[in-house]
């Protein structure tokens, strides 16, 4: 439970970084998709560094290899997040609250996949 709690806190920090970088990209007239790619990479780099130090124990592998595995793992969660968000937007009744609910649903779906991938693949204890 301690790992999950820390992972959630780090995820909130990652969300803040993600949104801030996206808005910076948009202010520079970068389109939403390219800006989102840049912001995603900043968020993943940030959460990897924090998770590596405070949430999980680093494995006996190079930091570059570990980051590559982490990036792949978080990309899986990002895909799940976007799919869940899209499905929720299609199925939920339309109101001013619908986008926020859909983002919440997507975030929870992505969180589950991201934590499982980080915990059981990136930082798996082989001992």
N, C-alpha and C positions, 0 to 999 in steps of 0.2 A: 504493500500500500504506500510506503514511503516513496518508492520509485515513481509510482503513478502520480502521487501528489506533486512531487517535484517536476515531473514531466509536464503536468498541466500548467504549473506556474511558468515554466520555461516556454510553453506554448503560447501563453498570454503575451509574454515578452516578444516572442517571434511574430505574433499577430500585429503588435504595435510597430515593430520594425517593418514588417511587410506593408502595412498600410501607409506608413510614413514614406517609404521609398517609392511606392506606387504613386502617391500624390506628388512627390518630387518629380518623377518621370513625366506625369501628366502636365505638370507646370512647365516642363521643358518641351512640351508638344509631342511627346512620344505617345503612340497609340496605346489603348488599353491592354492589348495582348502583349506587345513587346515590353511595356512597362511592368506588366504582371510577371513576366518571365524574369526580369531583372529583380523585382521585389521578392519573388520567390527564392531566388538564389541568395540574396542578402539574408532573408529570414532563415533559410536552411543553414547557412554558414554561422549565423548568430546562435541558433538553437543547438547546433552541433557542438560549438565551443562550450556553451554553458552546460549542456547535457553531459558532455564528456567529463567535465570537471565536477559537477555537483549531483548528477542523477545516476550515472553509470560509471563503473570502473573501466578505464580504457583497457582494451585487449592487447595482447602481445602481437601487435602488427604496426606497421608504419601509420603515422597520422594521415598520410595521403590515402592509403588503402582504406582506413577506417572512414575517412570523409567520403570516399567514393561509395562505400556501402551505405553510409548514412544518407547520402543524396539519393541513391536508388530507392532506399526504403521510404524516404519522405515523398518522393515522386509518386510512389504507389498510393500513399495517403492523399496526395493532392488530386489524383485522378478520382479516387473514391469520393473526396469532398465535392468536386465539381459535378460528378454524376448525381450524388445525393441532392445537392443544391438544385440542379436542373430538374430532377424528378419532383422534388418538393414544389418548385415554382409552377410546374404543370398541374400538380394534383391539389394543391391547397386552394381554398377559396381566395379570390383576389381581394385584398384589402391593403391598407397602408402598412400593416404589420407583416404581410406575407414575405417580403424580401428578408426581413430580420429573422423570421422563423426558418426560412430556407437556409440562410447562412448558418444558423445555429445547428440545424439538422446536418448540413454538410460538414461543419466543424466537428461535431460529435462523431460522425462516421469516419472522417479522416483521422481524428485523434485515436480511435480504436485501432485502426490499421497501423498508424505510425508508431504507437506505443508497442504493439505486438511485434512489429518488424524490428524496432530498435532493441527491445528487450530480448527477443528470442533469436535474432539473426545478427544484428550489428554488434551487440554487447553480450552475446550468449556466453555463459560460463561453461567452458569445455572441460573443466576439472572434475 
